[in-house]
Structure formats: structure tokens, C-alpha cells
């Protein structure tokens, strides 16, 4: 097995590199970077809504208007985001190796390929800061709330981090508030300053019943209220895309960190080994100035 600390031999590059994968060495340092994690979003719900035309803003950027089904590296928020921020984004289905966009230098990594942006640091925000980026995080769920040691680990990787109850899972306007916060982050930067922004979207996470007209707390969350929460996010995500592409092209990843169960096989919630948890929607694309 080749050592990824040395240049890849041509045959391994052919095996491990996919021409459809963007060359992140040409992206990092030139583009702003946006990672949107739609916390708890199920693949099946996301795919159904896209196919039914119920996600008009996301459909504008999803390749061919469809989500890609991938497998998450973690069944709950902390595990998945820790992996994401080390370069392990959700894995394409089917046998690999699947080249990664970002990777910490690690001997023997078969998913590190010529188009991968490789870094020496332990996490992506630290590596991008060293590459000249301002790093910022707008939290959503409790693992980003900075109210204790564990809730400070993920936001602590960033130079700037935001969380308050208005951005959290119990807020009916959480995503609108997160977008407004992102607009302020972008607006405060010098034009020449590159930005890496993580937005952990809390609206899909339970409780989400309040996003469906006519639902109530007594009935609780359902697959239908989960879908309504995604439609709510879609209504406002254009503002986020507009802000992040206002200064230069912005390479963007939109994905779920994991799914969640609503009674399938007797399960409710996540941090379990069920297919509705492990299958997640994923897309990456470039936002260009003036498109939004």
C-alpha cells in the first residue's frame, strides 16, 4: 500500500482519483468555503421532496436537481462532525476507494488522491486558518452550544463561533437567525479575506413539529414535520448562498450528518445502526457571484 506522505505513483492516482472530483488544490486559497450540515436530515425525505419539486432553491444547485445518497461516518452529531472536520465527509455508496476533498496527511490513506487538498494539522479549520482563511462556525444543536466542555469542542476549532437559543433546536426561526448571523460574519470581513464557514442547521432536529401547519406538541414529531422543516430551510437558504458568494466563488458542501428514525422497525431517534440513520443526502457545488 503506498505511503500518502510521498507522491502518488501514476497507477495509484488512476485508481484513487476520480475526474469528476473537483481539484481542491485549485479551490483552496481561491474560493470561499461553506459547509452546511442539515442536522438529522434523512436521505429518503430529502430525495422525495426534491423529486416532488418541493425544494426549489436547493434544486437550483443540486447536480441534476437530485441529492446523492452517501453513508455518514457517524450516527450522531458529535461523531459525524468530528469526522467531517478531519476531512471524512460522507462516503459515496459502493466499493471505493473514493477520493476525498480534504484529508489530513496520513500514511496509507487510500482515499487521499491527487485532487485532495492535504493538510498536516489534525483538523480542517486549523489547517485552513494556516492557509489564510478566517474560520467561523454558526452552531445549532447542543454539541455547538458552548455551555460546557463537550459543547465547546467543535466550535472551539474555529476562530469565531456563534450560538444562542434563537439558533437552537427549540427555536421556530432558527435557520432565519442563522442566516442573519452568517450575513453579519461575511459583512464584517475585509473583501480580500477568505472565509471558511460551517453552519450546523438545527431546524430538522427534534423538536420540529412546529414547522408543519396544524401540528402540535402533543402529537410530537413525525416524518411529515421533518419534511416541513426541510421546506422551511429551503425557503431561506438562498440568502445564505447569496451572502457566501457575494465576494468570490464559494465552494459549498451541503449534507446531513446523520438521519433519524420515526418508528421504523420500532426505533425512534438516532445513534443507532439503522439504514435511515446511516444513509444521508449529500451535494457539493460552486456558488458564483451574481447567481443569487
N, C-alpha and C positions, 0 to 999 in steps of 0.2 A: 504493500500500500504506500503511495507516495507521501512524502512529508510535505505538508502545506506551508511550512516555513521556507521552502525553497521553491524556485519557479516550477510551474507545472510542465511536465513533458507534453508534447503536442497530442499524443494519443489520449492522455487523461483529460486534456482540455476538450477534445472532441466528445469524450464520454460524459463529462460532467458539466459542459456548458451548453446552454440552450439559446439559439439565436433569437428566440422570442423574448428572452430575458433582457431587460434594459441594462446597458453598461453603466453600472453605478459609479464607476471611476470617472465617467464623464458627467455624471449628475451631481455628485457631492462636490461642493465648492462653487458650483454654478447656479444651482436651484435652491429655493427654499424647500423644506421637507415638512410634510404633515402626516401624522399617524392618527387616524380616528378609530378608536376601538368602541364598537357598538356593544356595550357590555351586556352579555347574556343573550344576544340575538341568535335565534335558531336559524339554521340554513333553510329548512323547509318553508318556514314562514316568509323569510326574505325572498326566496325563489318564487313562491306563489304570488306575492304582492308585485314583484317586478313583472312577471308574466301577465298579470291582470291589468297592468298599466296604472297601478296604484302608487308608484314611486316615481313620479315624473322627473324630479330633479336628479335623483340618483341614476335613473335610466339614461340621462344625458352623458354620464361619464362611465358607466359600466360597459366594458367591452361587449359589443353586440347587444347591449341592453340586458345582460344576464350576469348573475353572480357566478363565480367559480366556487365549487364545493371543495373545501380543504379540511384537513384534520388539525385540530388545535394541539399544541404541546402541553396544555394544562386544562384540567376540568373545573378550575375556579379562578377567580380574578388574579390573586396574588401569584399563583404558579404560572399562569399564562403570560402575564405581563413581565414577570421576571425573565421568562424565556424570550419574549419579544425583544426586550431591551438588551439582551445579549446577542441578538441577531437571528433568533429562531422564530420567525414568523410562521403562521400555519402552513403545513406541508401539503403540496398537491397530492391528490389521491393517485393511487397506482404506484408501482415499483419505481424507485429512484435509481441513481441519485438525482435529486432535484437541486439545481444551483440556487443558492440564497442570494438575496440582495445585499445583505450586510453580514459580516462574520468576524468574530474575534479570532485572532491568529491562534490556530490550534492544530498541532501536528496530527496528520492522518484524517483530517476532515474531508469526507467525500462530497460534501455539499458546498465547499468553497471552490469557486471556479473563476476563470479569467474575468468575468464581468462582475464578480462580487467585490464590494468595497470592504477591504480587510483592515482591521484596526488592532492595535496592540493592547488597548485598555480592556478592562473587564466588562464594560457596559457601553452601549451606543451613545447615550447622552454625553458621557465623559469624553468619548472619542471625538464626537462631533464638536464639542467645545474646544478641544485641542486643535481641530481643523478650522476654527474660526467662527463657529456658529454660536449664536445665542440660543440657549436651550430653555424651553418653557413647558410647563405642564398645567393643564386645567383639569382638575380631578372631578370625579363624580361619585363613585361608590366609596364605601368605608375604608378600603385599603389606600385611599388617597386623602383621607380627611385630616391628617397631621395631628390628630388628637391623642396620639400615643406613639410608642416606639414603632410598633408594626405599621401603623398608618402613616408613618413618616419615611419608610424605606423607599418606596417608589418615587414619591415627589422629591425626596432628598437627592435623587440622582440629577436633578435639574437645577440650573442656576436660578430659575424663577418658577414658583409654583403657586397655584391658587386652589382654594377650596373654602366653601361656606355652605350652610344648609340650603341656600337657594339653588346651589348646583347639584344637590344630592338627590337620593332616590325618592324622598318623600315630597319633593317639590314638583308641582304640576307644570311649572315653567322652567324646569331645569335646563333644557337644551337651549332655549332662548337666552337664558342667563349665561350659559357657557359661551355661546356665540358672541354675545356682547363683550364678555371678558376677552375673548380672542381678538376682537376688533381693537380693543384697547391695547393689548400686547403688541399687535402689529403697528398700531399708530404711534407707539412710544419709541419705536426703533428708528435709528438713522437709516436712510434709504439704502446705504451700502452694506448694512449689517445683515448677514444671512441668519435665517431662523429655522430651528427645528422645534415644532410644536406637537405635543401629544394632547389630544382631547379624549378623555375617558367619558363616554356618553352614558349617563345613568338612567335615561328615561325608560329603557327596555326592562331594566331590572325591577324585580318586585319591590314595592307595590307599583303596579302600572294600571290598575283598574280605572283610575280617574281620567285616562286618555280616551276611553270609549264612552260616547254619549249614552246616557241611560244606565250605565253600570253603577254599582255602589259597593261600598266597603264590605257589606255583609256577604255579597256574592263572591268577593275576592277576585284574584287574578285568574285569567283564562288565556288560552291560545288566542282568542279574539282580542282581548285587551292588549296582549303582547303585540299583535299586528297593528292595532290602533296606535300604539306608542311609536312603532316604526314609521307610520304615516305622519305622525306629529314631527318626528325628526326630519323626515324628508321635506316637510313644508319650510323648514328653517335652514337646511344645510347649504342652500345656495349662498346665503350671506357669509357663511364660513369660507366657502370656496372663493367667493369674491374677495374677501379680505386677504386670504393667503396667496392669491395670485395677483394682488394689486401692485406689486413691486417688481416681480420677475416670475418666470415659470416656477411652478411648485410641484414637485414630485410627491404624489399622495398615495397612501395606503389606507383603504377603508376595510375593516374586518371586524368580525366578532372575536372575543377572547374565548368564548365557550357558549354552548347553548344551555337550555334548561328544560326540564320535564314538566308537563302539565297532566300528569296521571298516566302516562304511557307505562305499561307493564307494572302499574302500581307505584311508580316513582313520581315524586314532586321535587323540583329544585335541581341542583347541580352538585358538583364534587362527587359524582358517581360515574360509573363506567357504562353509560348508555349512549346509543348512537345519536340521540337528539342532543346530547351534550358534546360529543366529540366532533360532529360534523358542523362546520361553520362556513358562513359566506365570506368571500374574500374578493377584493379587486385592487389593482394598482393602475395608476394612470397619471398623466401630467396635466395640470391646470395651467392654461396660458393666459397672460394678461388680456383683459378685454372680453373674455368669453362669458363672464358672469356679470 
